[in-house]
Amino acid sequence: MLRSPCSVLAGLLLAAAATAVEVGEPLKFSKTHPDGTVYMQVRLLGALRLAKTEVDGYGLRQLSALAWDADAGVLYALSDDGYIAHLQPQFDNGMLAGIDFVAAWPLLEADGTPVQGERADSEGLAIENGRNGIAGDAVLLVSYEVHPRLLRYTPDGRQIEALALPAPLADMDAYADDNEGLEAVALHPRLGILVAPERRLRGDHSGTLPIFALDGRQWRYTPIDPDHSALVGMDVTPDGVLLVVERRYNSLFSPVIFSVRRLAPGDEPGTPPVADVARFDSTGDFRIDNFETIARHDGNRYFMVSDDNRSAIQRTVLIYFEILDDPAATAGEN
């Protein structure tokens, strides 16, 4: 039986007091675009390299998605290994200055046992009731890649219910590859829950990537490179514009590009125009890593985090930025 929201919140606050650990080391994300300056349509507001320090037996590894709980002041971080980390970012004059690792819980199956093996490949995260002014009633939406499914959880990892995916996303054979399955989830104020695979589905030669509502409606996203781009994260602006994180990777001999791009899906299916917000290119001076998500914090400010793939040479990097309403007005700040 699920505990009441108040008892869950009380437990989280006790855990925060007992185990919070500072894990953020300031990182210079760019030499030519220091914190506070504008690049394309974003103002850079700080970056941190996250330590591998463990809390509750879990380290900040393979982070694939984020969600902000404004009511509780918690940044939820989802790991590919099937657990949720609770983080509390610290700010100094609007800049990301540090972050505390508060607690972590495994995601549970319906029978109460932790998800394991390929079933633990959790990739997408969105939050319900995160901005309603009531602390303790947040619900997390988690999507899984290899065994595609979408579930609701409490913030401490207890499963509430499974949601039906639209056809053909429930069928792993419909995806291009086992590691290119269900990737991202977002909560849209008008369209409801949106989900998207990482790549085109098997047999799809359209050159676009599908984004589905749970009722089966489908919008087509036009990537930078139809053959080598992947949709790795989604979130929504306050006015209902969809933000997509796109990764373009071809080979070790080609630049890796991570782009934040926007589109405005209408009520009816279609292929809405896509516009760039920012492109981070490995041939430039940005300290990019394997960014896989975007999550709205406050107003037009957002977090992105990278998945270190459990690699000795990759890092878990958290960056913070503001998307500008009128980039032309601040063009001289570049």
CORQUI-V361403 format. One record per helix or strand. SS is the DSSP state (H for helix, E for strand). FROM is the first residue (numbers start at 0). LEN is the number of residues. If there is no record, write none. Layout:
ss={SS/SS}
from={FROM/FROM}
len={LEN/LEN}
This chain:
ss={H/E/E/E/E/E/E/E/E/E/E/E/E/H/E/E/E/E/H/E/E/E/E/E/E/E/E/E/E/E/E/E/E/H}
from={4/20/23/37/41/54/57/62/73/82/94/107/113/116/121/138/148/158/171/174/181/191/200/208/217/228/241/256/274/290/294/300/316/326}
len={15/2/3/2/9/1/1/7/6/10/12/1/1/4/7/6/5/5/3/1/7/6/1/5/4/8/7/7/7/1/2/6/7/7}
